[in-house]
Each structure stands twice: as structure tokens, then as C-alpha cells.
Amino acid sequence: MSWNIETYHSRIYRDFLGISDKNFREQIHFYEKYEEDIKKFGLDEFLELLYTYANALFQVGSYRKYMLVSDSVIELVFRYNIYTFQQHDLLEKTLFQKAAAHYNLREFSSAAYLLSELLKMKDTNRDALLFFKRCRQQQYPALRAIFRAVSIFLLLLCAGLIALEILFVRPFYGMYVSLVAHSRNTLFALGCMSMVTEFVYIRYLAEKDARLLLSQIRHTRSV
């Protein structure tokens, strides 16, 4: 159901909306100053101010506080069946933003879970799908650590060979310059290849996770 804004609005409501759309800190300050009065408003005014306040918290990076307030928005959605608000899908937008808050706090599992719930609601949500893949790419820390350790090790060996070549091989063992140069170039190439492989392989795993999730969602719907 859509929630229609009434014709008349209270002074606090009008003053709040008089604040510039981009002045998020002033919106936060105003809401928190008059919070007890705002809680007494009718549903239409209260929800709009609460939603705007929550968005302001997100925009200034107050993610912990945002997640608490967003839970209140979600509760109102389910309690009053307010699914469309200000021409937006209120539940979808709030869940997506909450996932982004978790992501920015490096809580990738929580972010991925919320995005999977969004995809269960609408598996054609391209933004949620792309964001889910991005979260999954961050959920292989052990694998990333292995690839990066290998890369660093190979590049350090390469640096060691360069030092050896300059200090000893070229001055005293010129016949081995070609061999050492070939070895250091190979180590450098392998180190770079390890970094590229990490990027490609983890993207592949994230794509695989996303395809599996969509397959499970569509299978559940077809049963």
C-alpha cells in the first residue's frame, strides 16, 4: 500500500523539511533535538522524518546508529504494510542501505545475508546482485592471504636477485648475468601473475556463489 501525505503538517515537520536536503548533520541535530515531539506525530509525518533522519545518519557515516534506526523503519513497514513511500520501495531501499552500512563496517557476512534476502524478494534486482557478488569477494580472507603471501614472497626473491646481480654478479661473475636476469624476470612475472590470479579466481568464486543463490531461490519458488 502507498502512504499519502496529508495536506496539513505541524510546525516542527515544516521546519525539518525546510533544512537543505544535503545538510545531513543539521537534519540529525534537529531530529534528535525534537525526537520526543516527533514520536507523537501521526504516522505520515513521523515516518517521513524518521526515514529522512535514518538516511542522514547513513550519509554522514554513522552506520551503527543508522542500523538501529533502520530497524524501526522496517518495523513500521511490516506493521502498517507501507511498502511504497515517496515513490520508493521503502523496504527494498532500507535493506539495501543497511547492507551497505554493514559493508562499510567490514561486516561482509551480514551485508551478504541482507542482499540475499533482497534477492529472495526480487531476484531481478541487479543492484542487489552486483552488491552481493562484491560482498562475496570479501569473504575469502584465507584465500586472499595465501595468494598475497605468494606474491610478496616471489617479489622479494626478485628484489633479492636484483641486489645480488648489482653487487656480485655483474662485477665478479659476468658470465651469469643473463641467467640471473632471466630468473629475476621470471620471478617478477610469477609474482604479478599471482596477484592477477587472486583477482580473477575470487571474482569467479563470487560469481559462482551468486549463480548458486539465484538457482536456489528460483528452485524454491518453483516447488
Secondary structure as GFF3:
##gff-version 3
##sequence-region A 1 223
A	DSSP	alpha_helix	11	17	.	.	.	ID=ss1
A	DSSP	alpha_helix	24	33	.	.	.	ID=ss2
A	DSSP	alpha_helix	35	38	.	.	.	ID=ss3
A	DSSP	alpha_helix	43	59	.	.	.	ID=ss4
A	DSSP	alpha_helix	63	80	.	.	.	ID=ss5
A	DSSP	beta_strand	84	85	.	.	.	ID=ss6
A	DSSP	beta_strand	88	89	.	.	.	ID=ss7
A	DSSP	alpha_helix	90	104	.	.	.	ID=ss8
A	DSSP	alpha_helix	108	121	.	.	.	ID=ss9
A	DSSP	alpha_helix	126	137	.	.	.	ID=ss10
A	DSSP	alpha_helix	141	164	.	.	.	ID=ss11
A	DSSP	pi_helix	165	169	.	.	.	ID=ss12
A	DSSP	alpha_helix	170	172	.	.	.	ID=ss13
A	DSSP	three_ten_helix	174	176	.	.	.	ID=ss14
A	DSSP	alpha_helix	177	222	.	.	.	ID=ss15
###
